[in-house]
Amino acid sequence: MLSAVVVGTGLIGTSVALALHGKGVAVHLRDTDPAAVRTAASLGAGMPQAPVGRVDLAVLAVPPALVGGVLADLQAEGLARHYTDVASVKAGPQQDVLALACDTAHYLGGHPLAGAERSGPLAARADLFEQCSWVLTPTADTDTETLNTVLELVSLCGAVPVVMGATAHDRAVALVSHAPHVVASLVAGQLDRAADRAVSLAGPGIRDLTRIAASDPRLWVDILSANAEAVADLLDSLAADLTDAVAGLRALAATDEAKRADGARTVEGLLVQGNAGRARIPGKHGSGAVRYETVAVPISDRPGELARLFVDAVRAGVNIEDVRLEHSVAQPSGLVHLAVAQSNASELEASLRGQGWSVR
Amino acid sequence: MLSAVVVGTGLIGTSVALALHGKGVAVHLRDTDPAAVRTAASLGAGMPQAPVGRVDLAVLAVPPALVGGVLADLQAEGLARHYTDVASVKAGPQQDVLALACDTAHYLGGHPLAGAERSGPLAARADLFEQCSWVLTPTADTDTETLNTVLELVSLCGAVPVVMGATAHDRAVALVSHAPHVVASLVAGQLDRAADRAVSLAGPGIRDLTRIAASDPRLWVDILSANAEAVADLLDSLAADLTDAVAGLRALAATDEAKRADGARTVEGLLVQGNAGRARIPGKHGSGAVRYETVAVPISDRPGELARLFVDAVRAGVNIEDVRLEHSVAQPSGLVHLAVAQSNASELEASLRGQGWSVR
């Protein structure tokens, strides 16, 4: 079995440690802040002591700008046979690693696509990475054993490995994460300058849109610094799109009918493109990193029917993540939605059918 | 008791009708599409027949551009004593109503701040407006009886009346709803032009940000048309903010340290302002218009305990909106979270305590 050191026990580091430790890996915790190590250890993430001898894998969960320097130090120390990091940008750390003449054969850059608005070890969860994409950026000189060790880490965390070049990765996360983060902050910033009465009308749409604007600004300055050009390029292109939208809207407000029709075409076009882009986002659940599937079971109004269903679901040996009753319980017959991890849905379905339930 | 006609049985009209009908109001349904009336009637929203004689209140649930014309027709017909509408913009309809020389004393503009990505009567819900803001735009010549009748409508729908001028309303909804809608569509539109592998990395952040970009483009062209100038002004200002952000990001990528520090200050400043704006958005739930509260009840591992809890919750006479079990059902003892409308939580809690449950 693998032995590992997690270096940096913030949200991501502690979550990695929890996942590994839960699977029986000997995990050592390390952080420049001893209090963070104690907190992570008390959560069951691993041992606060340094390992005796070299471990198999060191996971660097430090800010992107520190990856190169910390890797150089740890390799000089001889902490581990293989090294990876979990920084949210990859090209900058890769350049630093080369510039500092690290042993690049035994280092493989990684980025698990998970996170939360909260930070620090207390927000950590062993299942944070379950069914998430975990990007790996191997190069021509990456050692095969290093690749396999990091693939084992990804698998132990329940994530899905995706191999990409460092630059392609950084452009992709600029698109799906970093540029949207800035946009959410700017939209939220407009609210900060508005009158109370206007802000009081805010509903679920803008609340969801600006959710990520609640994140830690300093953490995000670090992330954006490491990917600034790619994010700036995307925001430049968004500014051009905004200018088109404004022109379309001004035309919509015109008195001239032909102009108005032109404006309507422009605005409808961008809304239709928004529909199309939105439809490409993976994951049907929309509320978290783990993707669930729902198994719907109609129940009759016989007393104890719901309890009987739960007992049978337990027999299926599948973890039920959530339960939702369609219609109020004032009407005892109805549809029970059992949410399970996507990979378990067909198993639960088969088991319930076998026990005499009809399943939708 | 009030009698009412709901004119236009889409999502909002049918939801108003369901709420009124559920409170014992005699509701007549009217739509240019007889199928929509039949659907709404079959959902229990009211009667498909025209009323005999004049009703108290006509609720116009038609697109903003049609409010003036429909009001003129209905007043000529003498359908109701008082009139209101539920259009999402207010200044344009108000101008139309004046231009068409309608009886403005007995018409009061309104806008319930609720909605959904879905549309049509099948998406309607009696509780759609519960605890939502419902803006009313009275003018100097609004009849007091009309104001009181519409206040009664708002109260029957469980919403909170907010009085504003039509123009202030339109600027406010441009800020909290219309401009963000365009922004979400543009961000989603960038995804439409991206490579598959990049889009596959999309996570919950951008999924929430672009949720509203899934809405019906034609409905939104109507909404944006009626408020185009206010939305264009806000997007112009957002484009300027974007330009600042791009400049900050380019500086962050500079080699000169003083320039980088400048860039970091700019970017951190806009992220901090985003934090502040985000924090001003009301509502703790973040996932829907209705605000729920959760009543947590520990249950033991006795067989049928969960079913017994449901039966007792039903006895409380409170609508249970959602049920969530903490921990998997593999462990039959645990905590059951019952979600109810905020206004019902203490009632449910008291009733369950009275029936011998301990409640957290």
Interface residues (C-beta under 8 A of the other chain):
Chain A: L113 A114 G115 C132 S133 V135 V162 M164 A168 R171 A172 V173 L175 V176 S177 A179 P180 H181 V182 V183 A184 S185 L186 V187 A188 G189 Q190 L191 D192 R193 A194 A195 R197 A198 V199 S200 L201 A202 G203 P204 G205 I206 R207 D208 L209 T210 R211 I212 A213 A214 S215 P217 R218 W220 V221 L224 S225 A228 E229 V231 A232 L234 L235 D236 S237 L238 A239 D241 L242 T243 A245 V246 L249 R250 L252 A253 R260 G263 A264 V267 E268 L270 L271 V272 Q273 G274 N275 A276 G277 R278 A279 R280 I281 P282 G283 G286 S287 G288 A289 P303 G304 E305 L306 A307 F310 V311 A313 V314 N319 I320 E321 D322 V323 R324 L325 S328 V329 A330 P332
Chain B: L113 A114 G115 C132 S133 V135 V162 M164 A168 R171 A172 V173 L175 V176 S177 A179 P180 H181 V182 V183 A184 S185 L186 V187 A188 G189 Q190 L191 D192 R193 A194 A195 R197 A198 V199 S200 L201 A202 G203 P204 G205 I206 R207 D208 L209 T210 R211 I212 A213 A214 S215 P217 R218 W220 V221 L224 S225 A228 E229 V231 A232 L234 L235 D236 S237 L238 A239 D241 L242 T243 A245 V246 L249 R250 L252 A253 R260 G263 A264 V267 E268 L270 L271 V272 Q273 G274 N275 A276 G277 R278 A279 R280 I281 P282 G283 G286 S287 G288 A289 P303 G304 E305 L306 A307 F310 A313 V314 N319 I320 E321 D322 V323 R324 L325 S328 V329 A330 P332
